[in-house]
Structure formats: structure tokens, C-alpha cells
Amino acid sequence: MKKCLALLVTVIVSLSIASFGFAAGLDKCEKCHKGDKAPDKMIAKAKIGTAADLMKALKEGPKKGMHKSLTEDDINGAAGALELK
């Protein structure tokens, strides 16, 4: 019984930590991108469907200088939060 409880607690903690990772990437976006410029609205408008498309748009797009401080983990976290493939 104690082993099952320990396993359950481990799974819950692991999932909680993973969810914080996804939120952290999107939190960085939402510092600047609000309202009509919210990440989900910009993704839909630009027809970005994958994490790779998001990475390319941020690193090679017209506003690449504004996004140069974002790490690959930040972008992948945002892609996960936005449910991109």
C-alpha cells in the first residue's frame, strides 16, 4: 500500500513539474503579447501548426530581434502550452 501511495505521489509531482515548464514558456510570451497580440491569436493568424514552424517564425521572422533571448526550451514550452504538434 505504501508503495502504491509513493508511486501515485511521484506521478502527481512529476506531472505538476512538467505543467510548470509549459506555463513558463508561455508566461514569457504573455509579458508582451496581450489582447489581439496574444500568443494563441497570433499563432492562428500566422497559421503556425507545429513547434518547428513557431521556432522558425520567432528566430527568422521580422521581429527576430525581440525574440533573441528566448531559448529553445522556452519556445518548445510555449508550443506545448499552445498544443502545437
C-alpha positions in Angstrom: 0.0 0.0 0.0 2.8 2.4 0.9 4.5 1.7 -2.5 1.3 2.5 -4.4 0.9 5.7 -2.5 4.5 6.7 -3.1 4.2 5.9 -6.8 1.0 8.0 -7.0 2.6 10.9 -5.3 5.7 10.6 -7.6 3.4 10.7 -10.7 1.5 13.7 -9.5 4.6 15.7 -8.6 6.2 14.8 -12.0 3.1 16.0 -13.9 2.9 19.2 -11.9 6.6 20.0 -12.6 6.0 19.3 -16.3 3.0 21.6 -16.4 5.0 24.4 -14.8 7.6 24.0 -17.6 4.9 24.5 -20.3 3.4 27.5 -18.5 6.8 29.1 -18.0 7.4 29.3 -21.8 4.0 30.9 -22.4 4.4 33.3 -19.5 7.4 34.8 -21.2 5.3 35.4 -24.3 2.4 36.9 -22.4 4.6 39.6 -20.8 4.4 41.4 -24.1 1.8 39.7 -26.2 -1.7 40.7 -24.8 -5.1 41.2 -26.3 -5.1 41.0 -30.0 -1.4 40.1 -29.9 -2.0 37.1 -27.5 0.1 34.1 -28.5 -2.9 31.9 -29.4 -4.4 34.6 -31.7 -1.0 35.3 -33.4 -0.5 31.6 -33.9 -3.9 31.3 -35.6 -3.4 34.4 -37.7 0.0 33.2 -38.9 -1.3 29.7 -39.5 1.5 28.1 -37.4 0.8 24.5 -36.8 4.0 22.9 -35.4 6.7 23.7 -32.9 9.2 23.8 -35.8 7.1 26.5 -37.5 6.9 28.5 -34.3 10.7 28.2 -33.9 11.3 29.4 -37.4 8.8 32.3 -37.1 10.4 33.5 -33.9 14.1 33.1 -34.9 13.8 34.2 -38.6 10.8 36.4 -38.7 10.7 40.2 -38.9 10.7 40.6 -35.1 13.6 38.1 -34.5 15.5 40.7 -32.5 12.7 40.9 -30.0 12.8 37.1 -29.5 16.6 36.5 -29.4 16.6 36.0 -25.6 14.1 33.0 -25.9 15.7 29.6 -25.6 14.7 26.5 -27.5 13.2 25.2 -24.3 11.1 28.4 -23.9 9.8 28.1 -27.4 9.1 24.3 -27.0 7.3 25.0 -23.7 5.1 27.6 -25.4 4.4 25.3 -28.3 3.3 22.6 -25.8 1.1 25.0 -24.0 -0.4 26.1 -27.3 -0.9 22.4 -28.2 1.2 22.7 -31.4 2.3 19.4 -33.0 
